[in-house]
Amino acid sequence: MQAKKRYFFLILSCFLAVYCFITSFYLNPRRSHKSRRGQLPTFATFDELYESPSRQKRNPQTTTKSCRMQTCFDFSKCGSDPKVYVYPTDGPVSATYRKVLSVIRESRYATHDPTEACLFIPAVDTLDADPLSPEHIQDVASRLSRLQYWKNGRNHVIFNLYAGTWPDYAEGALGFDSGEAIMARASASESIFRDGFDISLPLFHKEHPERGGLPPAATGNPFPAPRKHLLAFKGKRYVHGIGSETRNSLWHLHDGNQLILVTTCRHGKSWKDLRDERCDEDNKEYDKFDYEQLLANSTFCLVARGRRLGSYRFLEALAAGCVPVLLSNGWRLPFDERIDWRRAVIWADERLLLQVPELVRSVSAERVLALRQQTQLLWEQYFSSIEKIVFTTIEIILERIMAHRSSRQREALIWNASPGALGTLSSYGDSRAHLPIAAPALSAPRAPSPPPGPLPAPSLPLTAPPPTPGVSFTALLYVQATSPALHKLLANIASSEFCEKVVLVWDSERAAPSLKSLSRTAGDLRDPLPVIVIDATTHYPGEGVSARWQPLWAIPTAAVFSLDGDAPMLAEELDFAFRVWQEFPERIVGYPARNHFWDESKGAWGYSSKWGGSYSMVLPGAALVHRALLALYGAAAPALRLAVRRARNCEDILLNCLAAHATRRPPLKLAQRRRYKPQHHRYRSSWSDPEHFVQRQSCLNTFAAAWGYMPLVRSVLRLDPILFKDPVSTLRKKYRKMELVTS
């Protein structure tokens, strides 16, 4: 019995001792909780993953901020119109850097006089600083130091795509001292990037087009259905070394259906010697998928860092309309000083790779659509060509200069919405009154005097048109021969509800027709429509096709309906076009549309009349324009007018270029009931001339060279009447005749 009591008290004592120890250890308030669980990283929230990891807390000691615009830039060299000087090429230059120099030299920013330059671009190729690369240029440091205006790099801009080499690929290993020069570099990291001074560039292929570029891939499907794959990646992986950790782990996420994340180690000369146990399996899975098909059929595209922070995958995803998911901690995205990338990409964290599937699945369909639309806008405005990338770099620097001078710069909305900063005047205004073509000085120009010689007396006073769009238009016809189509067009003009006057410009050696008025249709109680006929060969000799817009003195309205004498237009089409133009008086509004494109094989701009989803010109053979725009045409540079006169062509292209240059907005195409085609006449039509398109392509390049950039702006907007071609009763349609006749 005594033994049992002793055992009982012994066990009880041990129990109490353990209990006291545990309670004192865990309940002590002064104890700092440093358990192993507390040392593990917590899961990131979705809001944190939507933001760049570089924007989260980081060690301030890892950054170097040695230059600012105020300390390393001489603003005194920059006047009201800052210019860029490119040094003469002296020495070897890669093909890519030659494109960079070419687009600057031929741009509106360029000057041949270094004394009036604000920015200087060395002709020394600094793009590739990797000594192991075949594109690497030797002796860059000494060549930079010998530049006449170098001055430790002040006011110079240096372009660089690749820095460092194996094994660490250090960003600062350029092989030369950039001094106080602005570094426009790809794969820039937070640790070395100088905020407000350097500029982050995208990494692009050698084959990236010099000008133009591929149009956005997803604009034809603005409301996309879910794509086949949720997330995709196809690319190289590195068995060891910097940048290998992330890509070596992607196979954990690959499921062959929703998540396609395939890599290969089959690259480099000695890949077989360095391959690991997964290489054969990865290569087999890698060969199952076509990269272009993955881009086109995936909602999200993973952009994982490689040896450097930047990746070609970034621009490829933007072009395909595939929302980029970034796995590159600390990377400064291209042009992030002005572009709001939160509207176009999703940030993930390399340390939390396994959360990426959950992250992309949490994105709503509405947000996917918004992200995809923004990728297309950014691609087309800033990244589709080397020209746009370089111009964006220059525009950001010029904005800094403008902000220093006037403490103002364009709002972020302009950079992140159509038509973008490259398609917007630097002196941007959000009112139509601020547009050059709508300014009082242009919208009510002084009425020019009629040319010498006998002319029919105008039926209305020679007064300037009102600054407002007005309630009527003047039909300005350009006629080279009489035909049944002309008589039909005149009858339809007389039936128009809004036509106030007809001005017929006769450009033929035959005698001009004698017309003083057009009778209205039966039941129309208005006075006959006044007509004035002007013989261009007599009163505007030598002007050629430009004579069609010379007689501004005879036009009393702000709205001018420019028409070819054979334009197959109904009265309803005329009235509908005028209704639309009243809402957009600063634009060319009409029916026949054309497009321009960059021909990479010829290295020149091309002209296209093919029907497609986009256009950049509306031909004034059937279009409404503001009278002030025709005044701009008359005041255009003599070299531009001379090009039109010599070609006896291209006056319509020049008018579109003038409008786009003045407003930075595209024209507006209207729906029509049939294709606009020239009719067959007794006189020879330029459309049947095989040299016609060659001439127009030559004109496009002449105009682009004169302005230093391509002023035309593309659009995919087409305006139709309400219920146009809808399967409802025609009695419910206002413009029913527009679709009754089919071609």
PAGUFI-601221 format. One record per residue (C-alpha): residue number from 1; x, y, z. Coordinates in steps of 0.5 Angstrom, whole numbers, m for minus. Example, Ala and Ser with C-alpha at 12.3 -4.5 7.8 and 13.67 -1.06 7.14 Angstrom:
! PAGUFI-601221
 num    px    py    pz
   1    25    m9    16
   2    27    m2    14
! end
This chain:
! PAGUFI-601221
 num    px    py    pz
   1     0     0     0
   2     6     5     2
   3     9     3    m5
   4     3     5    m9
   5     2    12    m5
   6    10    13    m7
   7     9    11   m14
   8     3    16   m14
   9     6    22   m11
  10    12    21   m16
  11     8    21   m22
  12     4    27   m20
  13    10    31   m18
  14    13    29   m25
  15     6    31   m29
  16     6    38   m25
  17    13    39   m26
  18    12    38   m34
  19     6    43   m33
  20     9    48   m30
  21    15    48   m35
  22    10    48   m41
  23     6    54   m38
  24    12    58   m36
  25    15    57   m43
  26     9    59   m48
  27     5    64   m43
  28    11    68   m42
  29     9    75   m45
  30    17    77   m45
  31    18    72   m49
  32    20    73   m57
  33    16    68   m61
  34    22    65   m66
  35    19    59   m67
  36    21    55   m74
  37    14    57   m76
  38    14    64   m75
  39    21    64   m79
  40    17    62   m85
  41    15    67   m90
  42     7    68   m90
  43     3    67   m96
  44     2    74  m101
  45    m5    77  m102
  46    m7    77  m109
  47    m7    85  m108
  48     1    84  m107
  49     2    80  m113
  50    m2    84  m117
  51     4    89  m116
  52    11    89  m118
  53    15    86  m112
  54    20    91  m114
  55    15    96  m111
  56    15    93  m104
  57    19    94   m99
  58    27    93  m101
  59    33    95   m98
  60    35   102  m100
  61    42   101   m99
  62    42    97  m106
  63    40   103  m110
  64    45   108  m113
  65    42   115  m115
  66    48   119  m117
  67    45   123  m122
  68    38   127  m123
  69    36   131  m129
  70    38   137  m124
  71    45   135  m123
  72    47   132  m129
  73    43   135  m135
  74    44   142  m138
  75    37   145  m139
  76    40   151  m142
  77    42   148  m149
  78    34   146  m150
  79    30   152  m153
  80    23   152  m154
  81    24   146  m159
  82    29   141  m157
  83    33   138  m162
  84    37   131  m163
  85    44   131  m166
  86    47   124  m168
  87    54   124  m169
  88    57   122  m176
  89    58   114  m176
  90    65   113  m176
  91    67   105  m174
  92    63    99  m174
  93    56    99  m172
  94    51    93  m172
  95    45    93  m176
  96    40    94  m170
  97    44   100  m168
  98    44   102  m175
  99    36   102  m175
 100    36   106  m168
 101    41   112  m172
 102    37   112  m178
 103    30   113  m175
 104    33   119  m171
 105    36   122  m177
 106    30   122  m181
 107    26   124  m175
 108    23   131  m174
 109    27   131  m167
 110    34   131  m171
 111    38   137  m173
 112    45   137  m177
 113    47   143  m173
 114    50   141  m166
 115    50   148  m163
 116    43   148  m163
 117    42   141  m160
 118    39   139  m154
 119    41   132  m154
 120    46   128  m157
 121    46   121  m159
 122    53   117  m160
 123    54   114  m167
 124    58   109  m163
 125    55   102  m162
 126    53   101  m155
 127    47    96  m155
 128    51    90  m154
 129    56    90  m148
 130    57    83  m147
 131    64    81  m150
 132    62    74  m152
 133    57    76  m157
 134    59    77  m164
 135    55    84  m164
 136    60    86  m159
 137    64    93  m161
 138    71    93  m158
 139    74   100  m156
 140    68   103  m154
 141    70   107  m148
 142    76   111  m152
 143    71   112  m158
 144    66   115  m153
 145    72   120  m150
 146    74   122  m157
 147    67   125  m158
 148    67   133  m159
 149    61   134  m155
 150    62   128  m150
 151    63   133  m144
 152    63   126  m139
 153    56   124  m142
 154    52   130  m141
 155    46   131  m145
 156    48   125  m148
 157    43   118  m149
 158    46   112  m149
 159    42   106  m152
 160    44    99  m149
 161    40    92  m149
 162    45    87  m146
 163    50    88  m140
 164    55    84  m137
 165    57    77  m139
 166    58    70  m136
 167    57    68  m131
 168    54    73  m127
 169    52    78  m132
 170    53    84  m128
 171    49    90  m130
 172    54    95  m129
 173    59    91  m133
 174    58    96  m139
 175    66    96  m141
 176    66   104  m141
 177    64   109  m136
 178    57   112  m138
 179    59   118  m134
 180    53   123  m134
 181    50   120  m140
 182    42   118  m140
 183    42   110  m140
 184    36   108  m144
 185    37   100  m142
 186    34    94  m143
 187    33    89  m137
 188    34    95  m132
 189    34    93  m124
 190    32    97  m118
 191    39    97  m115
 192    42   100  m121
 193    37   104  m124
 194    37   112  m123
 195    30   114  m122
 196    28   120  m127
 197    34   120  m130
 198    35   113  m134
 199    30   110  m138
 200    28   103  m138
 201    27    99  m145
 202    24    93  m148
 203    29    87  m150
 204    27    86  m157
 205    30    81  m163
 206    35    83  m168
 207    29    82  m173
 208    24    87  m170
 209    22    92  m175
 210    25    99  m176
 211    18   102  m178
 212    11   100  m178
 213    11    93  m174
 214     6    88  m174
 215    m1    90  m172
 216    m4    88  m165
 217    m7    81  m166
 218   m13    81  m162
 219   m16    87  m164
 220   m21    83  m169
 221   m24    80  m163
 222   m25    86  m158
 223   m30    81  m153
 224   m26    75  m153
 225   m28    68  m151
 226   m24    64  m146
 227   m18    61  m149
 228   m16    54  m150
 229   m10    55  m145
 230   m10    59  m138
 231    m3    60  m137
 232     3    58  m142
 233    11    59  m143
 234    15    55  m148
 235    23    57  m147
 236    30    55  m145
 237    32    53  m138
 238    39    54  m135
 239    41    48  m131
 240    45    52  m127
 241    48    59  m126
 242    44    66  m125
 243    37    66  m128
 244    36    58  m127
 245    32    57  m121
 246    25    60  m123
 247    25    56  m130
 248    28    50  m127
 249    22    50  m123
 250    16    51  m128
 251    15    43  m129
 252    12    43  m123
 253     6    47  m125
 254     5    44  m132
 255    m1    40  m133
 256    m1    39  m141
 257    m8    42  m141
 258   m10    49  m138
 259    m2    50  m135
 260     3    49  m141
 261    10    51  m138
 262    15    47  m142
 263    22    48  m142
 264    28    45  m146
 265    36    45  m144
 266    37    43  m151
 267    41    50  m153
 268    49    52  m153
 269    54    48  m156
 270    56    43  m150
 271    48    42  m147
 272    49    35  m147
 273    55    35  m143
 274    51    40  m138
 275    44    36  m138
 276    41    34  m132
 277    36    28  m131
 278    30    32  m133
 279    33    34  m140
 280    30    28  m144
 281    23    29  m141
 282    23    36  m142
 283    25    36  m149
 284    20    31  m151
 285    15    35  m148
 286    17    42  m151
 287    17    39  m158
 288     9    37  m157
 289     7    45  m157
 290     8    50  m162
 291    10    57  m159
 292     6    61  m164
 293     0    57  m163
 294     1    57  m155
 295     1    65  m156
 296    m5    65  m160
 297    m9    60  m155
 298    m7    62  m148
 299   m10    67  m144
 300    m4    69  m140
 301     3    68  m142
 302     9    67  m137
 303    15    72  m137
 304    20    69  m133
 305    27    72  m133
 306    33    69  m136
 307    40    70  m135
 308    38    78  m135
 309    32    81  m132
 310    29    82  m139
 311    26    77  m144
 312    24    77  m151
 313    17    74  m148
 314    15    80  m146
 315    14    84  m153
 316    12    77  m156
 317     6    77  m151
 318     4    84  m152
 319     4    83  m159
 320    m1    77  m159
 321    m6    80  m154
 322    m4    75  m148
 323    m3    78  m142
 324     4    78  m139
 325     5    75  m132
 326    12    77  m130
 327    17    73  m126
 328    23    77  m125
 329    23    81  m119
 330    26    88  m119
 331    26    89  m126
 332    24    96  m128
 333    19    95  m134
 334    20    99  m140
 335    18   106  m140
 336    15   105  m133
 337    16   113  m132
 338    10   114  m136
 339     6   107  m137
 340     2   105  m132
 341     3    97  m133
 342    m2    95  m127
 343    m7    96  m133
 344    m4    91  m138
 345     0    86  m134
 346     0    82  m127
 347     6    81  m123
 348     8    75  m119
 349    14    73  m115
 350    19    68  m116
 351    19    66  m109
 352    12    64  m109
 353    12    61  m116
 354     7    55  m114
 355     2    61  m112
 356     2    63  m120
 357    m4    58  m122
 358    m8    61  m116
 359    m7    68  m118
 360    m9    67  m125
 361   m15    63  m124
 362   m17    69  m119
 363   m17    74  m125
 364   m25    76  m127
 365   m27    75  m134
 366   m28    83  m134
 367   m21    84  m132
 368   m18    79  m137
 369   m21    83  m142
 370   m19    90  m140
 371   m12    87  m139
 372   m12    85  m146
 373   m15    91  m149
 374    m9    95  m146
 375    m4    90  m148
 376    m6    92  m155
 377    m6    99  m155
 378     1    99  m151
 379     4    95  m157
 380     1    99  m163
 381     3   105  m160
 382    10   104  m157
 383    13    97  m158
 384    11    95  m165
 385    17    98  m168
 386    24   100  m167
 387    22   107  m169
 388    17   107  m164
 389    21   105  m158
 390    26   110  m160
 391    21   116  m161
 392    18   114  m154
 393    25   114  m151
 394    26   121  m154
 395    19   124  m152
 396    20   122  m144
 397    26   126  m144
 398    23   132  m148
 399    17   132  m143
 400    22   132  m137
 401    25   138  m140
 402    18   141  m141
 403    16   140  m134
 404    23   143  m132
 405    21   149  m136
 406    14   150  m135
 407    13   145  m129
 408     8   142  m133
 409     7   135  m137
 410     2   131  m141
 411    m2   127  m136
 412    m1   120  m135
 413    m8   119  m138
 414    m5   121  m145
 415     0   116  m145
 416    m4   110  m143
 417   m10   111  m148
 418   m11   112  m155
 419    m8   115  m159
 420    m2   115  m154
 421     3   120  m153
 422     6   119  m160
 423     0   121  m163
 424    m2   127  m159
 425     1   134  m159
 426     6   136  m154
 427     1   142  m152
 428    m5   138  m151
 429   m12   140  m150
 430   m18   137  m148
 431   m23   141  m151
 432   m24   142  m159
 433   m22   149  m158
 434   m15   147  m157
 435   m15   143  m163
 436   m11   147  m169
 437   m16   146  m174
 438   m21   148  m169
 439   m18   154  m167
 440   m21   161  m168
 441   m15   163  m173
 442   m16   157  m177
 443   m24   156  m177
 444   m26   162  m179
 445   m20   164  m184
 446   m20   171  m188
 447   m24   169  m194
 448   m18   169  m200
 449   m19   174  m206
 450   m22   170  m212
 451   m16   169  m218
 452   m16   174  m224
 453   m20   173  m230
 454   m27   173  m231
 455   m31   168  m226
 456   m39   167  m225
 457   m41   172  m220
 458   m42   168  m213
 459   m49   167  m211
 460   m47   169  m204
 461   m43   174  m200
 462   m36   172  m200
 463   m35   172  m192
 464   m31   167  m188
 465   m35   161  m185
 466   m37   161  m178
 467   m33   158  m173
 468   m38   153  m171
 469   m40   147  m176
 470   m46   150  m178
 471   m52   147  m181
 472   m51   146  m188
 473   m45   144  m193
 474   m42   146  m200
 475   m41   141  m205
 476   m34   142  m208
 477   m34   137  m214
 478   m28   136  m218
 479   m30   134  m225
 480   m26   132  m231
 481   m31   130  m236
 482   m39   130  m237
 483   m42   123  m236
 484   m49   120  m234
 485   m46   119  m227
 486   m44   127  m226
 487   m52   128  m228
 488   m54   123  m223
 489   m49   126  m217
 490   m52   133  m219
 491   m59   131  m218
 492   m58   127  m211
 493   m54   133  m209
 494   m60   138  m210
 495   m64   133  m206
 496   m60   133  m200
 497   m63   136  m194
 498   m57   140  m192
 499   m53   142  m199
 500   m53   150  m199
 501   m49   151  m205
 502   m45   147  m211
 503   m38   149  m213
 504   m36   145  m219
 505   m28   145  m221
 506   m27   144  m228
 507   m21   141  m230
 508   m21   139  m237
 509   m19   142  m244
 510   m26   141  m246
 511   m31   147  m245
 512   m34   147  m238
 513   m41   146  m238
 514   m46   152  m236
 515   m49   151  m230
 516   m52   157  m225
 517   m57   153  m221
 518   m60   146  m220
 519   m67   145  m219
 520   m70   142  m213
 521   m74   135  m213
 522   m81   135  m213
 523   m85   138  m207
 524   m79   142  m205
 525   m80   149  m204
 526   m73   151  m203
 527   m70   156  m208
 528   m66   153  m214
 529   m59   150  m211
 530   m54   155  m213
 531   m48   153  m218
 532   m41   156  m219
 533   m37   153  m225
 534   m29   154  m225
 535   m25   153  m230
 536   m18   150  m227
 537   m14   150  m233
 538   m16   158  m234
 539   m16   160  m227
 540   m11   155  m223
 541    m6   153  m229
 542     0   149  m227
 543    m4   147  m220
 544    m6   140  m223
 545   m10   136  m218
 546    m9   141  m213
 547   m13   146  m216
 548   m20   142  m214
 549   m19   146  m207
 550   m17   152  m209
 551   m23   156  m210
 552   m24   157  m202
 553   m27   164  m204
 554   m33   161  m207
 555   m35   157  m201
 556   m39   160  m195
 557   m40   154  m190
 558   m35   151  m186
 559   m37   144  m188
 560   m34   142  m195
 561   m36   136  m198
 562   m31   134  m203
 563   m33   130  m209
 564   m31   127  m215
 565   m35   128  m221
 566   m37   120  m222
 567   m38   119  m214
 568   m44   114  m214
 569   m47   118  m208
 570   m54   118  m206
 571   m57   124  m202
 572   m58   120  m196
 573   m51   118  m196
 574   m49   126  m197
 575   m54   127  m191
 576   m52   122  m186
 577   m44   124  m187
 578   m46   131  m186
 579   m50   129  m179
 580   m43   125  m177
 581   m39   131  m179
 582   m42   136  m175
 583   m40   132  m169
 584   m33   131  m171
 585   m31   137  m175
 586   m24   137  m174
 587   m23   130  m178
 588   m24   128  m185
 589   m31   124  m185
 590   m33   120  m191
 591   m33   113  m195
 592   m28   110  m199
 593   m22   108  m194
 594   m15   106  m195
 595    m9   104  m191
 596    m1   105  m190
 597     4   100  m188
 598    11    99  m187
 599    14    94  m192
 600    20    91  m189
 601    23    88  m195
 602    23    95  m198
 603    25    99  m192
 604    19   104  m194
 605    12   105  m193
 606     7   102  m197
 607     0   104  m199
 608    m6    99  m199
 609   m13    99  m202
 610   m15    92  m199
 611   m21    92  m195
 612   m19    90  m188
 613   m20    92  m181
 614   m17    98  m180
 615   m15   104  m184
 616   m11   111  m184
 617   m14   115  m190
 618   m21   117  m192
 619   m21   119  m199
 620   m24   126  m201
 621   m27   123  m207
 622   m33   123  m202
 623   m31   126  m196
 624   m33   132  m191
 625   m27   136  m189
 626   m27   143  m185
 627   m26   149  m190
 628   m20   151  m185
 629   m17   144  m187
 630   m17   146  m194
 631   m14   153  m192
 632    m8   149  m189
 633    m7   145  m195
 634    m6   151  m199
 635    m1   154  m194
 636     3   147  m194
 637    10   147  m195
 638    12   148  m202
 639    16   142  m203
 640    10   138  m201
 641     6   141  m206
 642    11   140  m211
 643    11   133  m210
 644     4   133  m212
 645     4   137  m218
 646    10   133  m221
 647     6   126  m219
 648    m1   129  m222
 649    m3   125  m216
 650    m3   124  m208
 651    m7   130  m206
 652   m12   126  m202
 653    m6   123  m199
 654    m3   130  m197
 655    m9   132  m194
 656   m10   126  m190
 657    m3   127  m187
 658    m4   135  m186
 659   m11   133  m182
 660    m7   127  m178
 661    m1   132  m177
 662    m5   138  m174
 663   m10   134  m170
 664    m7   127  m168
 665   m13   124  m170
 666   m15   119  m175
 667   m21   120  m180
 668   m27   117  m179
 669   m30   112  m184
 670   m38   111  m186
 671   m41   105  m188
 672   m44   105  m195
 673   m48   101  m199
 674   m43    99  m204
 675   m36    99  m205
 676   m33   106  m208
 677   m30   104  m215
 678   m29   109  m220
 679   m33   108  m226
 680   m31   107  m233
 681   m31   113  m237
 682   m28   116  m244
 683   m22   119  m241
 684   m17   115  m238
 685   m17   114  m231
 686   m11   114  m226
 687   m14   108  m223
 688   m12   103  m229
 689    m5   106  m229
 690     0   101  m226
 691     4   106  m224
 692    m1   109  m220
 693     0   105  m213
 694     8   106  m214
 695     7   114  m215
 696     2   114  m208
 697     8   109  m205
 698    13   114  m207
 699     9   120  m204
 700     8   117  m198
 701    15   116  m197
 702    16   123  m199
 703    11   126  m194
 704    14   122  m188
 705    21   124  m190
 706    18   131  m190
 707    15   131  m183
 708    20   127  m180
 709    15   121  m178
 710     9   118  m181
 711     3   123  m179
 712    m2   118  m181
 713    m6   115  m175
 714   m10   108  m176
 715   m17   107  m174
 716   m22   101  m173
 717   m28   105  m172
 718   m33   105  m177
 719   m40   109  m176
 720   m46   106  m179
 721   m53   109  m179
 722   m58   106  m173
 723   m61    99  m175
 724   m56    99  m181
 725   m57    92  m185
 726   m61    90  m179
 727   m67    85  m180
 728   m72    90  m178
 729   m77    93  m183
 730   m74    99  m187
 731   m80   103  m185
 732   m76   104  m178
 733   m70   106  m181
 734   m68   113  m183
 735   m63   112  m188
 736   m67   106  m192
 737   m64   107  m199
 738   m57   107  m197
 739   m58    99  m196
 740   m64    98  m201
 741   m59    98  m207
 742   m53    93  m207
 743   m47    92  m212
! end
